[in-house]
Amino acid sequence: MPGREQPAGPRQDQDGAGPHPGSPVAASPRSPAPTSRAAAPSKPAECPECGHDLTGTTSRTCPACGTLVRPNSAQNRIELENRIANRRQARLRRTRTALLYALGAAVTVLVRLLTKRPDLLALDARLLVIGAPAILLVYSICRVTFLGIDQPLWGQWLRLGSVVVASQAVLTMLVAAPLGCLSYFLVPGISMCAFLFLLRRELELDMQETAIVGFTSATVAVLSVAGSYYVF
Protein backbone atom coordinates (compact mmCIF):
# COMPACT_ATOMS: atom_id res chain seq x y z
CA MET A 1 0.00 0.00 0.00
CA PRO A 2 1.24 3.48 -0.65
CA GLY A 3 2.89 5.10 2.29
CA ARG A 4 3.48 1.83 4.10
CA GLU A 5 7.09 0.85 4.66
CA GLN A 6 8.25 -2.50 3.39
CA PRO A 7 9.91 -4.92 5.84
CA ALA A 8 13.62 -4.59 6.06
CA GLY A 9 15.54 -7.23 4.18
CA PRO A 10 19.03 -7.83 2.96
CA ARG A 11 20.39 -4.95 0.96
CA GLN A 12 21.10 -5.70 -2.64
CA ASP A 13 23.93 -4.40 -4.73
CA GLN A 14 23.16 -1.97 -7.44
CA ASP A 15 23.23 -4.68 -10.07
CA GLY A 16 21.09 -7.02 -7.92
CA ALA A 17 23.77 -9.69 -7.90
CA GLY A 18 23.63 -10.46 -4.16
CA PRO A 19 23.44 -9.13 -0.62
CA HIS A 20 25.49 -6.19 0.49
CA PRO A 21 28.70 -7.09 2.35
CA GLY A 22 27.39 -5.39 5.51
CA SER A 23 24.12 -7.30 5.63
CA PRO A 24 23.51 -10.16 8.13
CA VAL A 25 23.19 -12.63 5.27
CA ALA A 26 26.64 -11.77 3.97
CA ALA A 27 28.12 -12.00 7.46
CA SER A 28 26.77 -15.50 8.09
CA PRO A 29 29.44 -18.21 7.96
CA ARG A 30 29.54 -20.41 4.95
CA SER A 31 30.31 -24.08 4.86
CA PRO A 32 33.81 -24.81 3.55
CA ALA A 33 34.10 -26.11 0.03
CA PRO A 34 34.84 -29.83 -0.19
CA THR A 35 38.46 -30.55 -0.81
CA SER A 36 39.73 -33.47 -2.79
CA ARG A 37 41.58 -36.08 -0.87
CA ALA A 38 45.28 -36.30 -1.67
CA ALA A 39 46.15 -39.35 -3.68
CA ALA A 40 48.20 -41.95 -1.92
CA PRO A 41 51.78 -42.28 -3.12
CA SER A 42 52.32 -45.00 -5.67
CA LYS A 43 54.04 -48.10 -4.47
CA PRO A 44 57.38 -48.81 -6.12
CA ALA A 45 57.64 -52.03 -8.11
CA GLU A 46 61.19 -52.70 -6.95
CA CYS A 47 63.55 -51.64 -4.20
CA PRO A 48 65.52 -48.49 -5.15
CA GLU A 49 68.63 -49.86 -3.42
CA CYS A 50 68.93 -53.57 -4.29
CA GLY A 51 66.32 -53.95 -7.05
CA HIS A 52 64.32 -56.62 -5.18
CA ASP A 53 60.85 -57.25 -6.64
CA LEU A 54 58.25 -55.81 -4.25
CA THR A 55 55.17 -57.21 -5.97
CA GLY A 56 52.80 -58.55 -3.32
CA THR A 57 54.90 -57.22 -0.43
CA THR A 58 52.92 -55.43 2.29
CA SER A 59 55.86 -54.41 4.48
CA ARG A 60 57.07 -50.82 4.51
CA THR A 61 60.69 -52.01 4.19
CA CYS A 62 62.43 -54.13 1.59
CA PRO A 63 62.60 -57.77 2.75
CA ALA A 64 66.03 -58.18 1.13
CA CYS A 65 68.01 -55.13 2.33
CA GLY A 66 65.69 -53.37 4.83
CA THR A 67 65.42 -50.11 2.87
CA LEU A 68 62.29 -48.02 3.50
CA VAL A 69 60.16 -48.42 0.37
CA ARG A 70 56.73 -47.23 1.60
CA PRO A 71 57.21 -43.91 3.39
CA ASN A 72 54.92 -42.61 6.13
CA SER A 73 55.94 -38.94 5.94
CA ALA A 74 56.55 -36.30 3.29
CA GLN A 75 60.31 -36.19 3.99
CA ASN A 76 60.66 -39.96 3.66
CA ARG A 77 58.60 -39.86 0.48
CA ILE A 78 60.91 -37.26 -1.06
CA GLU A 79 63.99 -39.27 -0.11
CA LEU A 80 62.46 -42.39 -1.63
CA GLU A 81 61.60 -40.59 -4.87
CA ASN A 82 65.16 -39.23 -5.08
CA ARG A 83 66.63 -42.70 -4.63
CA ILE A 84 64.36 -44.11 -7.30
CA ALA A 85 65.30 -41.30 -9.71
CA ASN A 86 69.02 -41.77 -9.02
CA ARG A 87 68.72 -45.50 -9.60
CA ARG A 88 66.99 -44.94 -12.94
CA GLN A 89 69.68 -42.48 -14.03
CA ALA A 90 72.43 -44.92 -13.04
CA ARG A 91 70.73 -47.69 -15.00
CA LEU A 92 70.41 -45.42 -18.04
CA ARG A 93 74.12 -44.52 -17.83
CA ARG A 94 75.12 -48.19 -17.66
CA THR A 95 72.95 -49.02 -20.67
CA ARG A 96 74.38 -46.14 -22.67
CA THR A 97 77.93 -47.13 -21.75
CA ALA A 98 77.36 -50.73 -22.87
CA LEU A 99 75.85 -49.53 -26.15
CA LEU A 100 78.85 -47.29 -26.85
CA TYR A 101 81.24 -50.17 -26.27
CA ALA A 102 79.26 -52.53 -28.50
CA LEU A 103 78.58 -50.06 -31.31
CA GLY A 104 82.14 -48.71 -31.31
CA ALA A 105 83.72 -52.14 -31.56
CA ALA A 106 81.20 -53.37 -34.15
CA VAL A 107 81.63 -50.31 -36.38
CA THR A 108 85.42 -50.55 -36.27
CA VAL A 109 85.46 -54.23 -37.23
CA LEU A 110 82.78 -53.75 -39.90
CA VAL A 111 84.62 -50.87 -41.57
CA ARG A 112 87.87 -52.86 -41.71
CA LEU A 113 86.09 -55.84 -43.22
CA LEU A 114 84.19 -53.77 -45.80
CA THR A 115 87.36 -52.00 -46.88
CA LYS A 116 89.17 -55.38 -47.06
CA ARG A 117 91.79 -54.25 -44.59
CA PRO A 118 91.41 -56.62 -41.64
CA ASP A 119 95.15 -56.33 -41.06
CA LEU A 120 94.56 -52.81 -39.71
CA LEU A 121 92.61 -54.22 -36.79
CA ALA A 122 95.96 -54.79 -35.10
CA LEU A 123 96.67 -51.07 -35.46
CA ASP A 124 93.27 -50.23 -33.99
CA ALA A 125 93.94 -52.50 -31.06
CA ARG A 126 97.34 -50.87 -30.55
CA LEU A 127 95.75 -47.43 -30.46
CA LEU A 128 93.26 -48.55 -27.83
CA VAL A 129 95.74 -50.48 -25.69
CA ILE A 130 98.23 -47.59 -25.55
CA GLY A 131 96.00 -44.54 -25.98
CA ALA A 132 93.18 -45.49 -23.60
CA PRO A 133 95.39 -45.84 -20.47
CA ALA A 134 97.00 -42.49 -21.25
CA ILE A 135 93.57 -40.85 -21.46
CA LEU A 136 92.44 -42.54 -18.24
CA LEU A 137 95.58 -41.34 -16.46
CA VAL A 138 95.11 -37.73 -17.57
CA TYR A 139 91.45 -37.79 -16.58
CA SER A 140 92.25 -39.24 -13.14
CA ILE A 141 94.86 -36.53 -12.54
CA CYS A 142 92.32 -33.85 -13.53
CA ARG A 143 89.76 -35.37 -11.18
CA VAL A 144 92.15 -35.40 -8.24
CA THR A 145 93.61 -31.94 -8.84
CA PHE A 146 90.74 -29.61 -9.77
CA LEU A 147 87.59 -31.45 -10.90
CA GLY A 148 86.95 -33.26 -7.64
CA ILE A 149 85.82 -36.83 -7.02
CA ASP A 150 82.05 -36.84 -6.56
CA GLN A 151 81.53 -40.37 -7.91
CA PRO A 152 83.54 -43.61 -7.79
CA LEU A 153 86.41 -43.44 -10.25
CA TRP A 154 85.90 -46.96 -11.56
CA GLY A 155 82.45 -46.02 -12.90
CA GLN A 156 83.88 -42.93 -14.59
CA TRP A 157 86.70 -45.02 -16.07
CA LEU A 158 84.15 -47.36 -17.63
CA ARG A 159 82.26 -44.47 -19.19
CA LEU A 160 85.49 -42.87 -20.38
CA GLY A 161 86.53 -46.17 -21.97
CA SER A 162 83.28 -46.25 -23.92
CA VAL A 163 84.00 -42.72 -25.13
CA VAL A 164 87.44 -43.81 -26.36
CA VAL A 165 86.03 -46.86 -28.18
CA ALA A 166 83.28 -44.81 -29.85
CA SER A 167 85.76 -42.09 -30.86
CA GLN A 168 88.04 -44.75 -32.32
CA ALA A 169 85.12 -45.96 -34.46
CA VAL A 170 84.51 -42.44 -35.74
CA LEU A 171 88.21 -42.09 -36.60
CA THR A 172 88.15 -45.42 -38.44
CA MET A 173 85.17 -44.37 -40.56
CA LEU A 174 86.78 -41.04 -41.44
CA VAL A 175 90.07 -42.65 -42.45
CA ALA A 176 88.24 -45.14 -44.67
CA ALA A 177 86.13 -42.42 -46.33
CA PRO A 178 87.36 -41.13 -49.72
CA LEU A 179 88.03 -37.56 -48.65
CA GLY A 180 91.20 -37.00 -50.69
CA CYS A 181 93.33 -34.06 -49.62
CA LEU A 182 90.61 -32.88 -47.26
CA SER A 183 91.27 -35.86 -45.03
CA TYR A 184 94.30 -34.09 -43.54
CA PHE A 185 91.95 -31.43 -42.15
CA LEU A 186 88.62 -33.20 -41.73
CA VAL A 187 89.80 -36.39 -40.06
CA PRO A 188 91.52 -34.77 -37.05
CA GLY A 189 88.88 -32.06 -36.70
CA ILE A 190 85.77 -34.25 -36.87
CA SER A 191 87.24 -37.02 -34.73
CA MET A 192 88.28 -34.49 -32.07
CA CYS A 193 84.83 -32.90 -32.07
CA ALA A 194 83.24 -36.32 -31.66
CA PHE A 195 85.58 -37.11 -28.76
CA LEU A 196 84.80 -33.82 -27.00
CA PHE A 197 81.05 -34.23 -27.53
CA LEU A 198 80.99 -37.75 -26.09
CA LEU A 199 83.32 -36.74 -23.26
CA ARG A 200 81.06 -33.88 -22.19
CA ARG A 201 77.88 -35.95 -22.50
CA GLU A 202 79.00 -39.14 -20.76
CA LEU A 203 81.10 -37.62 -17.98
CA GLU A 204 78.81 -34.61 -17.39
CA LEU A 205 81.49 -31.93 -17.71
CA ASP A 206 81.02 -28.26 -18.59
CA MET A 207 82.62 -26.65 -21.62
CA GLN A 208 85.79 -25.50 -19.87
CA GLU A 209 86.37 -28.84 -18.16
CA THR A 210 85.70 -30.67 -21.43
CA ALA A 211 88.24 -28.55 -23.30
CA ILE A 212 90.96 -29.01 -20.67
CA VAL A 213 90.47 -32.76 -20.22
CA GLY A 214 89.81 -33.46 -23.90
CA PHE A 215 92.74 -31.64 -25.50
CA THR A 216 95.20 -32.66 -22.78
CA SER A 217 94.27 -36.34 -22.84
CA ALA A 218 94.20 -36.46 -26.65
CA THR A 219 97.65 -34.90 -26.85
CA VAL A 220 99.09 -37.33 -24.30
CA ALA A 221 97.45 -40.28 -26.10
CA VAL A 222 98.89 -39.27 -29.49
CA LEU A 223 102.37 -38.82 -28.01
CA SER A 224 102.10 -42.19 -26.25
CA VAL A 225 101.10 -44.00 -29.43
CA ALA A 226 103.81 -42.26 -31.46
CA GLY A 227 106.43 -43.06 -28.83
CA SER A 228 105.43 -46.71 -28.74
CA TYR A 229 106.69 -47.17 -32.31
CA TYR A 230 110.18 -46.18 -31.21
CA VAL A 231 110.12 -48.32 -28.09
CA PHE A 232 108.60 -51.52 -29.49
Residue pairs with C-beta under 8 A, 6 or more apart in sequence:
10 19
10 20
10 23
10 24
10 25
10 26
11 19
11 20
11 22
11 23
12 18
12 19
12 20
13 19
13 20
18 26
19 25
19 26
20 26
41 70
41 71
41 77
43 54
43 69
43 70
44 54
44 69
44 80
44 84
45 53
45 54
45 55
46 52
46 53
46 54
47 54
47 62
47 64
47 65
47 67
47 69
48 67
48 69
48 80
48 83
48 84
48 86
48 87
49 62
49 65
49 67
49 83
49 87
50 62
50 64
50 65
50 67
51 87
52 62
52 63
52 64
52 65
54 62
54 69
57 63
57 69
59 70
60 68
60 69
60 70
60 71
60 72
61 67
61 68
61 69
61 70
62 68
62 69
67 83
68 76
68 80
69 80
71 77
71 79
71 80
93 159
93 202
96 162
96 202
97 158
97 159
97 162
97 202
98 162
100 162
100 163
100 165
100 166
100 198
100 202
101 161
101 162
101 165
103 166
103 169
104 162
104 165
104 166
104 167
104 168
104 169
105 165
105 169
107 169
107 172
107 173
108 121
108 124
108 165
108 168
108 169
108 172
109 121
111 169
111 172
111 173
111 176
112 118
112 120
112 121
112 124
112 172
114 176
115 176
117 176
124 168
124 172
126 225
126 228
127 168
127 225
128 164
128 165
128 168
130 221
130 224
130 225
130 228
131 164
131 221
131 222
131 224
131 225
132 161
132 164
132 221
134 217
134 220
134 221
134 223
134 224
135 160
135 164
135 217
135 218
135 220
135 221
136 157
136 160
136 161
137 220
138 213
138 216
138 217
138 220
139 156
139 157
139 160
139 203
139 213
139 217
140 153
140 157
142 209
142 212
142 213
142 216
143 149
143 153
143 156
147 205
147 209
147 213
156 203
159 202
159 203
160 199
160 202
160 203
162 202
163 195
163 198
163 199
163 202
163 203
166 194
166 198
167 191
167 194
167 195
167 198
170 190
170 191
170 194
170 195
171 187
171 191
174 183
174 186
174 187
174 190
174 191
175 183
175 187
177 183
179 186
179 187
192 214
192 218
195 214
195 218
196 210
196 211
196 214
199 205
199 210
199 213
199 214
200 206
200 207
200 210
203 213
205 213
